């Protein structure tokens, strides 16, 4: 009997967006293509870390369905680097879940997919924009389900990215955070997370420097990436409205108008290199589209 190969296209993401820790995220116009192959025969366990995450998501979905998992193999066709704060784990997990949903003939609705992906991630800031695209606010509701609301954003905005060669695994980055925060710091971040969404929705991008002024995670994580605030400053000097540590890092994202985006990306890279960190810089946009099943085919073996 032929196997079924399902290819899922998923955007990279940038989460936290400065002060919106664990609740704000946006999709980037950089897509990974992940193929999940379902077969009757049991498959050997994957060795690649990203492919392990895909298979783990498939297993989680079948556990939720209460059904035995078929043989599964996963193949990354375009990889988003792990440990760089670009949502690579969310990409893998969303791909696995959507592949199961397609293979099992749409057994999960949007809410179930959001819950499953966010449970696997631990929060919805990457999972939600990976699934639905755009700029998303996502929180865990009192009923145990994740609640999301998309926000408008300026279509002309560009995102300059610095992607360092060194990784900052999420577990290590979270260890840098304190167990509790002062009332002043909590109020500071609540206001600025709200300001970020309002500024984007109204096109008031000049407010984003204030809106990304975070006290919850970026100062603490700068110990793992010392030139972080110098990179922020270089981005703003080159013309960015604001810059932030993307997810848990190590990537840095800066939001710009169309004119200075390339200069901003190059300025961030030059600042990182001056501090002894290599990497690459690129320019992208906020992706309106989230994850989609792009191809289903029967394959031999």
C-alpha positions in Angstrom: 0.0 0.0 0.0 1.5 3.4 -0.9 2.5 5.8 1.8 1.0 9.3 2.1 3.3 12.3 2.1 1.9 15.6 3.3 3.9 18.8 2.9 3.2 21.7 5.2 4.4 25.3 4.7 4.9 27.2 8.0 6.3 30.7 8.6 9.1 31.5 10.9 8.0 33.7 13.8 9.3 36.4 16.2 7.9 36.3 19.7 7.8 38.6 22.7 8.3 41.8 20.6 10.0 43.5 23.5 7.6 43.8 26.4 5.0 41.2 25.3 6.6 38.3 27.1 5.0 35.0 26.2 1.9 36.6 24.7 2.9 38.6 21.5 4.2 37.2 18.3 4.3 37.8 14.6 4.8 35.6 11.5 7.8 36.3 9.3 7.8 36.0 5.5 10.3 33.2 5.8 8.7 29.8 5.3 9.9 26.3 6.1 8.6 23.3 4.1 8.1 20.1 6.2 7.0 16.8 4.7 5.5 14.2 6.9 5.2 10.7 5.5 2.6 8.3 6.9 2.9 4.6 6.3 1.8 1.2 7.6 5.3 0.2 8.4 7.0 1.3 11.6 9.7 3.9 10.9 13.1 4.3 12.6 13.3 7.2 15.0 14.6 10.4 13.5 18.1 11.7 14.4 17.6 15.4 13.4 16.4 17.6 16.3 13.7 19.4 14.2 12.4 16.2 12.7 12.2 14.7 16.2 9.9 17.6 17.2 7.7 17.0 14.1 7.3 13.3 15.1 6.7 14.2 18.7 3.9 16.5 17.7 2.4 13.8 15.5 2.5 11.4 18.5 0.9 14.1 20.7 -2.0 14.5 18.2 -2.6 10.8 18.1 -2.6 10.5 21.9 -5.3 13.3 21.9 -7.3 11.3 19.3 -6.9 8.1 21.3 -5.6 6.3 18.2 -2.5 4.3 17.5 0.1 6.3 15.5 1.0 4.9 12.1 4.6 4.8 10.9 5.8 8.4 10.5 8.9 9.9 8.9 9.6 13.7 8.7 11.8 15.6 6.3 12.7 19.3 6.5 13.1 20.7 3.0 13.9 24.2 4.1 15.2 24.6 7.7 14.8 27.5 10.0 17.7 27.3 12.5 17.0 26.0 15.9 18.0 28.0 19.0 17.9 31.4 17.2 14.5 32.7 18.4 12.8 32.3 15.1 10.1 29.8 16.1 11.8 26.7 14.7 10.2 24.4 17.3 6.8 25.9 16.7 7.3 25.4 12.9 8.1 21.7 13.5 5.2 21.2 15.9 2.6 23.0 13.8 3.8 21.1 10.7 3.3 17.8 12.5 -0.2 18.7 13.8 -1.4 20.0 10.4 -0.1 16.9 8.7 -2.1 14.7 11.1 -5.2 16.8 10.7 -4.9 16.5 6.9 -4.2 12.7 7.1 -7.1 12.1 9.5 -9.5 14.3 7.4 -9.8 17.4 9.5 -10.4 16.0 12.9 -9.2 19.1 14.7 -10.7 22.6 14.4 -8.7 25.8 14.7 -9.1 26.0 18.5 -7.9 22.4 19.0 -4.9 23.0 16.7 -4.0 26.2 18.7 -4.4 24.4 22.0 -2.3 21.4 20.9 0.5 23.6 19.4 0.6 25.9 22.4 0.6 23.1 24.9 3.6 21.6 23.1 5.4 25.0 23.1 4.4 25.9 26.6 2.8 29.2 25.4 1.2 30.5 22.3 3.4 33.4 21.3 5.2 31.4 18.5 2.6 28.7 17.9 -0.3 31.2 17.2 1.4 33.3 14.4 2.9 30.1 13.0 -0.6 28.7 12.6 -2.5 31.9 11.6 0.1 34.4 10.3 0.2 38.2 11.0 0.5 39.9 14.4 -1.1 37.9 17.1 -2.0 38.3 20.8 -2.3 34.8 22.5 -3.0 34.0 26.1 -4.1 31.0 28.1 -7.7 31.5 29.1 -9.3 30.7 32.4 -11.0 27.7 30.9 -7.7 26.1 29.9 -8.0 27.0 26.2 -5.7 29.4 24.4 -7.4 32.7 23.4 -6.1 34.7 20.4 -6.8 38.0 18.7 -5.1 39.2 15.5 -4.0 42.8 15.3 -3.7 45.1 12.3 -0.2 46.1 11.3 1.2 48.4 8.6 1.6 46.4 5.4 4.7 48.5 4.4 6.6 47.6 7.6 9.8 45.7 7.1 11.6 43.5 9.6 15.4 43.6 9.6 16.9 40.4 11.2 20.3 39.7 12.7 20.7 35.9 13.0 23.9 35.1 15.0 25.8 31.9 14.4 25.6 31.0 18.1 22.4 29.6 19.5 20.5 30.5 22.8 18.4 27.4 23.6 15.1 28.4 25.2 15.7 26.4 28.3 19.0 28.2 29.0 17.5 31.6 28.2 14.7 30.9 30.7 17.1 30.0 33.4 18.4 33.6 33.2 15.0 34.9 34.4 14.0 35.6 38.0 11.2 33.7 39.8 9.3 36.9 40.5 9.1 40.6 39.5 8.3 43.9 41.2 5.0 45.6 40.9 6.7 48.4 39.1 8.3 46.2 36.5 5.0 44.3 35.9 3.0 47.4 35.4 5.8 48.8 33.1 5.5 45.8 30.8 1.8 45.5 30.8 1.5 49.1 29.6 4.1 48.7 26.9 2.7 45.4 25.5 -0.6 47.2 25.1 1.1 50.2 23.5 2.8 47.9 21.0 -0.5 46.5 19.8 -2.1 49.9 19.6 0.9 51.4 17.8 0.9 48.7 15.2 -2.9 48.8 14.7 -2.9 52.6 14.3 0.3 52.8 12.2 2.0 54.9 15.0 5.3 53.2 14.5 7.2 56.1 16.1 5.8 54.8 19.5 7.5 51.4 19.1 10.8 52.4 20.8 8.8 53.1 24.0 6.6 50.0 23.4 9.5 47.6 23.3 11.2 48.9 26.5 11.1 45.7 28.4 12.0 44.9 32.0 11.1 41.2 32.2 13.5 39.3 30.0 15.8 41.2 27.7 18.0 42.8 30.3 18.4 39.4 32.0 19.1 37.6 28.8 21.7 40.1 27.7 24.1 38.3 30.0 24.0 35.5 27.4 24.5 37.9 24.5 26.4 40.9 25.8 26.2 43.2 22.7 22.4 43.0 22.7 21.7 46.6 23.7 24.4 47.9 21.5 22.7 46.1 18.6 19.4 47.7 19.6 21.1 51.1 19.6 22.7 50.5 16.2 19.4 49.5 14.7 17.7 52.7 15.9 20.6 54.8 14.8 20.4 53.3 11.3 16.7 54.2 11.1 14.7 51.4 12.8 11.7 52.3 14.8 12.6 49.7 17.4 14.5 46.5 17.9 14.0 43.5 20.2 15.4 40.1 21.1 13.4 37.7 18.9 11.9 35.0 21.2 14.5 33.7 23.5 17.3 34.8 21.1 19.8 34.8 19.8 18.3 36.6 16.8 17.5 40.3 16.9 14.5 41.8 15.0 14.1 45.5 14.1 11.0 47.0 12.6 11.6 49.6 9.9 10.1 51.5 7.0 11.0 50.4 3.5 14.0 52.8 3.1 16.4 52.0 5.9 15.8 48.2 6.4 18.9 47.0 4.6 21.1 49.6 6.4 19.5 48.6 9.7 20.3 44.9 9.1 23.9 45.7 8.1 24.4 47.9 11.2 23.2 45.2 13.5 25.6 42.7 11.9 28.5 45.1 12.1 27.9 45.8 15.8 27.7 42.0 16.5 30.9 41.4 14.6 32.7 44.2 16.5 31.8 42.4 19.7 33.2 39.1 18.3 29.9 37.5 17.1 29.5 36.3 13.5 26.1 35.8 11.8 24.1 37.0 8.9 21.6 39.7 8.3 18.5 39.8 6.1 15.3 41.8 5.5 11.8 40.4 5.4 8.2 41.4 6.2 5.4 40.3 8.4 3.7 37.4 6.8 -0.1 37.7 6.5 -0.4 34.0 5.8 0.0 31.3 8.4 0.7 27.6 8.0 -0.9 25.7 5.0 -0.9 22.2 3.7 0.8 22.7 0.3 0.8 19.2 -1.1 -0.6 15.7 -0.5 0.7 12.8 -2.5 1.0 9.1 -2.5 4.6 7.7 -2.5 6.0 4.3 -2.9 7.5 2.6 0.2 
